[in-house]
């Protein structure tokens, strides 16, 4: 962890815009992009009727049953990708790295040893081999309220739109003289992205908050609420007493494009003193932006900073996992349908594997990760260990019954192995192999897991279960 003292500036609002006004334009140096690529099964959500996001009907999920993929589902998946295994009987034996053993071989037997030795060791390994090294928090971070409406959602919430900006220092001699508007001549142009935040008006005290790291189109987190989608049912969460926040990470922070020439990584390549040290992939860049949102939450008197949850779906779920693993200010990490590169075990040959994910999305990871395609057993880490990095805080894994590509059982087994670390803290007993029933919610102290009927997606029912876990987890923090 970087122990440098950072200066954070909160810039008072220079412009208040009414809800529904002209969208805020990107300032110079921003990572805002006009288009988001559609990558197959995780296409943008479509607009839904108001009732879906305000008063969802969960009746179709009342039936609970053991998860057992049908032969028809397995054959259908296999017919689309013949090189991928979807048959549990064909999963090869594998041996996982011991989450409670240092690289020296010494066993970790106390939470103190985990905190002081194993945690930092694993963070370094995952940065080196999987997600890459990201820069520290910028010293010149600023927050500017660009839009506010205390009567949003028919008076039920207050909308805030915050521009998060920073500059990087440059040598005076290498910089042409800057004449305009008081910009620091010893710094680069700013990089800017935005945080959308709805805070419930009817509450007692500060509000807990869910931060969505949204890799889909900005329409999914429309601050005007003219467009509402199941992907971000803000009205439903507000009614349950939660603030709802979102960053459009692919649209404004880092493009979801292997050939991107814009975004925060390109900004650092141009302006950082030692860009070669930054091996971060897009997932790491998106997670980094989540931590900058927490930096803002720490300045907002409406937000309870002891009750911050981060959530993401699919590639966003991989991101929320990595964000929660690194930043202990997240009290709960919700990881939805994240699969390979998320909680699913890399050594388990079921569903998407290293070769497949790096062929399609090499920009998500550190360059070294792809070199382990076909030889995952030699990777110094496996994904149960990144799940364990969330301990002793809250973790909620979620899968979909028909989403074989994401290997639901591999994600569950990852949590089972990782739970040994929560047990080390005395937070819960280590979990057993038996998966929870479909549509049921397992809560065991700070740990939770569910597998929902249906396919790949972040649905209102998923949100309900994530919020149910937060209700139980945050009850003590609120006292």
N, C-alpha and C positions, 0 to 999 in steps of 0.2 A: 504494500500500500504506500502510495506517495504521501509522505508526512509533511510536505511543504505547506506553509500557510498560504491560503488563496484569498484574494480579495474579491468579494461579490458585490456588485453594484445593482441596486434596484432603481430603475429610471422611472420617475413618475409619468403617468399617462400624458401623452402629447396630443392624443386624438381619441375621442370616444365615438364609436360607431354604433348605430342601432342595429339590432338583429335584422338580417335581411338586406343590409346595405351592400355596397360593392365590396367584393372580397379584397382582403389585404394583399397588396402586391409584394412580390419578392424584392427585397433590397439587394443592393450590389453584393456579390459574393455568396448569395444564398444558394442552397442546394435544391431549391424548388424546381420540379420538373413538370412539363405539361402533360406527359402521358405515362401510364404505368403499363408494363407489359403483362399480358395475360398468359400464364403458364399452365394451361391444361386444366386439370381437375380443380385447382384452387382459384377458379375464376372469381371475378367480382360478384359480390352479393347483389341481388336485385331488390328494388324497393318493395316494402311490405306494408299492409294496412296498419293504421295506427294501433289497433288493438293488439297486434303481435308484439309491439314494443312497450305497451302500457299494461296490458292485462293478458299475458299469454295463456293459452290453453295447453296444459300438460297431460291431458287425459290419455293421449296415445302412448304415454310412457309408463302407465300404471302397471303393466305386466312386467314381472321380473323373472328372469330365467338364466340358466348357465350359458356362458358364451361357448358356442361350438360352431365354427364356420361350416356352412352346408357344402356338400360336394359340388353343387351348382355354382356357388360363389367362388370356391377354390378353382374350379375348372375355367370359369369366366376370367378370373384374374390371370391365370396361367396362360390362357390363349392370347392375352394382350402383350405379355412379356415372357417369352418362353425361357429366357435365361435366368429368371428369378424364381426362387422356391417359395411356394405357398403351402406346402404340405408339412405339417408338424412332424410326421414320421420321418421326414428327410432332413431334419435339422441335425447337423453334425455335432458330435461332442465338442465342448469347448471348455476352457479354463479361464476364469476371470481373474484379473489382478486383485489382490487382497486389499480392500478399501482401508483396512486397519493395519497395514504394514508399510513402514517407511521404505524408501528405495534401498536403504541399507539392509533391509530385512528385519529390522527391529519392530516389534509389535507395539501398536498404540493401544494403551489400556485405560487411559483417562481422557476426559474432555479437555483438560489442560494441555495434554500432549497433542491432541487433535488441533487445538487452536494455535499452539505455539510452533508446531512442526509440520504435521501432515497437511493441514489446510493450505499453507503457503506453498508447500511442495507440489500439491496437486494443481493449484492455480497456475504455477509456473509451467507445469507439464501441459496443461490444456492450452495455455497461451502459445506454447512452443509448437505443439503438434496438431492442434485442432482449430482453435478460433483465432489465434494470432494476438500479438501485442498491440494494445491501443494506447493512445496518449493519455496523460493525466487530465484532470479537470483544468480547463483554461483559467489563467489567473484573471483575465479581464471579462469574465462572464457577466452579462447584464440581462435584465428582465424588463420588458416594456409592455404595459397593458395597452393593447391596441384596439380592444373592443370589450364592452361591458354592457350587460343588460340584467338588472335585478328582477325583471318580470318574465324571464324565459320560461318556457313550458307552462304557459298560462299562470304564471306567478309562482310555480312550484320550485323554481330553481333560479340561481344567478349564473349567468354565462360570463366567463372570462376567456379572452383570447390573449395569450401572452407570446410576444416575440422573444425568443431566446437567442442571444447574439454573443459573439466573442471575436476578438482579433488575436493575432499572433505577433509577437515582437520581431522586428527585423533590425539589422544594423543600420544606424543613421546614415552612414556613408553610402550604403547601397540603395538608399531610398530617395527618389526625387522629392523636392519640397512640395508639401501639400498645403493648399491655401484654404480649403473649404470647410466650413461648418465645424471647426474645432476638432476634426478627426486627428487622432494621435499620429504625428508624422513618423513616429518610431514603431508603428504597427501596420499590419496588413489591412486590406479592406475587410469588413466584417463578414462572417458567415452567420446566416440567420435561418432558424426554423421556428415553427409555431407549435404551441401547446393549446389545445382546446380543453376547457374545464367547465363542467357544470357542478354547482354546489347546491345541495338541497336547502331550501329556505326554512322548511319546518323541521327543526332539529334542536337538540339540546347540546350545547357545547360544540366542539370541533368535529368535523365530519371525517370518517374514514374514506379512503379513496381507492378506486380501481383505475390503474393506468393501462390502457390498451396500446400496445406497439403494433400499429396497423400497417401491414405490408400491402393491403389492397387499396383500391381507389379512394380518394378523399370523400367521395359521396357517401361512403359508409359511416363517416363521422361528421356529417353535415352539421355545422354549428347553428344554422338557421332552423333545423329540424323540418324543413320542407320535404327533405328526403329522409326516410327512416328505414333502416334495414335490421334484420335479425342479428346481424353480425355485431352490432353495438346497440343493444336495447337500453339506451340511456334513461328513458322515462321510467322503465321498470326498476332500474337500480336506484334512481332518485326516490321513487316511492318507498323503497326499502331502507332509505336513510343513508345511502352511499353517494359520495361525489363520484363523478365519472370524468375521466381525463383520457385524452388520446393524442398521440403523435403520429402523423402520416409519414412513417419512416422511409418508405420507398419513394414517396413523392417529394419529400423535403430534405431528408438527411443524406441518404445514399441510394442511388438508383439500383434497382434489381436487374443489373445488366453487366455481364462480364466485360463488355467493351466500354463501360462508362468513362467519360472524360470530365464529368462534373460530380458534385457531391462532396461530402466531408473528407473522404479519403484523398480525392484529388486536391482539395484545398490544402490538406496537410502535406501532400507531396510537393506542392508548389512553395509552401511557406515555412514548414517546420525545419528546425535547425538540423535534425538528423533523421530525415524521412526513412532511411534504410532500416531504422530500428522498429518501424511500425509495420508489422506483418498482418495487421488486422484484416479480416474479411468483412463482407457486408453485414453478417450476423453480429459481429463484434461492434461494428459502427452503429448499428441500430440499438444494441444494448447500451452502448456508451451514451446515446441520446436519452435513453430512459433514466440514466443516472443524472443527467442534466435537468430532467424534469423534477427529480427528487430535490436537487439543489434549489429549484424554484419553490417546491412545496414547503421547504424549510423557512421560506420568507412569507408564506401566506397564512395569516392568522385564522383562516377558516378551515385549515386542513390539520388533521391529527397525524403528526409525523410518526407516531408509534403504530399507526394502522394504515400502512401503505401496501397495496397489493399490485403486482405487475402481472399482466395476462397477455398471452399471444396465442395465435392459432397457426398450425402448420409451420411454415418457416418463421412466422412470428412466435410460435411456441418454442422453437429452438432458441429464439432470441430472448424470450422471457426467462427461460431456464438459465441461460448464460448471464443475463442481467442479475437474476436472483442469486446465482452462485457467487458472483463477484461483490455485489453491493449489499452489505448487511443491513442497510436502511430499509430494504424491502422486507416487510414482515411476512409476506406471503407471495409465493411464486406459483402462478397457475399456468400449466403447460398443457395445451390442448392439441391433440392429434399431431404431435411433433415428430414422431418416428426417428428415422436415421439422422444422426447429427443432433438429435434432441435426447430424449431419455432411452430410446430403444438401443439394446445392446449391439455393438458393432460386430462382435465375434459370433453372433447368432445369425446364421444364414437363412433369414426369413424376411420376405419383403424387400424393400429398397436397401441397397448395400452401398458401400463406399464408392465402388466403381460407377454405379448408376448416378449417384447424387453429384459426384464430381464431374461426370461427363456433362450433365445438364446445368449444374450451378457451381462451377469452379470458384466463382468470386465470393461465395459465402464463407469460405474457410481460409485458414492459413495455407500457404503453398505445400507444406509438408504433409498435410492430411491426405492428399490424393496419392502420395507415394506408397500408401499402405493398402491400396486397392488390391484385393485378392490375397492379401497377407495380413489381414486384420489381427491375427493372433500374435503378431509381433509389435503391435501398437503398444506403447508404454502405458496407456490408460484405456479404460472403457467407460461407457456412459453412466453406469451406476455411480461412478466416482464424481461426476459433475453434479448429479442429483444430490449426492451426499454433501456437497459443498454448500447447499442451502441450509443444512442443519446448523443449529437446532431450531431454526425458524420454520414457518409454515410452508408446506409443499403440497400441491394438488395436481396429480397426474390425471389426464383424461384422454380417452380414446373413443373410437366409434366401431361398432360391431362389424360393419362391412368394410372397414378401412384396413384391409390386409396389407396394403403397401406400407403402412406405418407400423406394422407388427405390434398390435396391442399387447400380446403376451410378453414380447420382449421388453416393452416399456414397464409392464407390471413387475417382471422379474428384476428389472433394474432397480425399482423402488424397494423390492424385497431385500436385495443386497444392501442398498443404501441405508435402509432402516436400522442397520446395526449401529450407525453413527448416532441416530436419535436415541437409541437404547443406551449408548455410552453416556449421554447426557441425562439419562433417567426420564426422558420425555415419553417413551413408549417402549413396549417390548418389540423385538424384531418381528417383522411380519412373516407370514407363512406363504407357501407357493400358491395356495388356492386363490384364484381370482374371485373378486366380488361378482355378484349376479349382474347381468345386463340391466340397466336403468336403476340400479341401486347405488347408494352412496356409502362408501366406507369412510368413516372418520375415526382416526385413532390418535387422539391428542393433536399435535400439529400436522399430522399426515392425513391425506385424503386421496381417494382414487375413485373414479367412476368410468364405466364403459357404457355408452349410450347406444340404443338401437338406431340403425341407419348408417349413413355414409359420412364421408369426410366433410366436416363443417363445424362452425361455432354457432350453435343454435341457442334460442332462449332457454331451453332446458339445461344446456351446459352452463349457461350463465346462472340459472337458478341454483344449481348444485355448487358452483363456485362460491356464490353468495351465501349459501347455507353453511358451507365450511367457514367462510369468513365470519359469519354470525357467531359460530361456536368459538373460533380462534380469538376473535377480537373482543369478546365479552370481558375477559380479564384485563386486557389492555385499556379498556375504557374506564375501569374503576380507579 
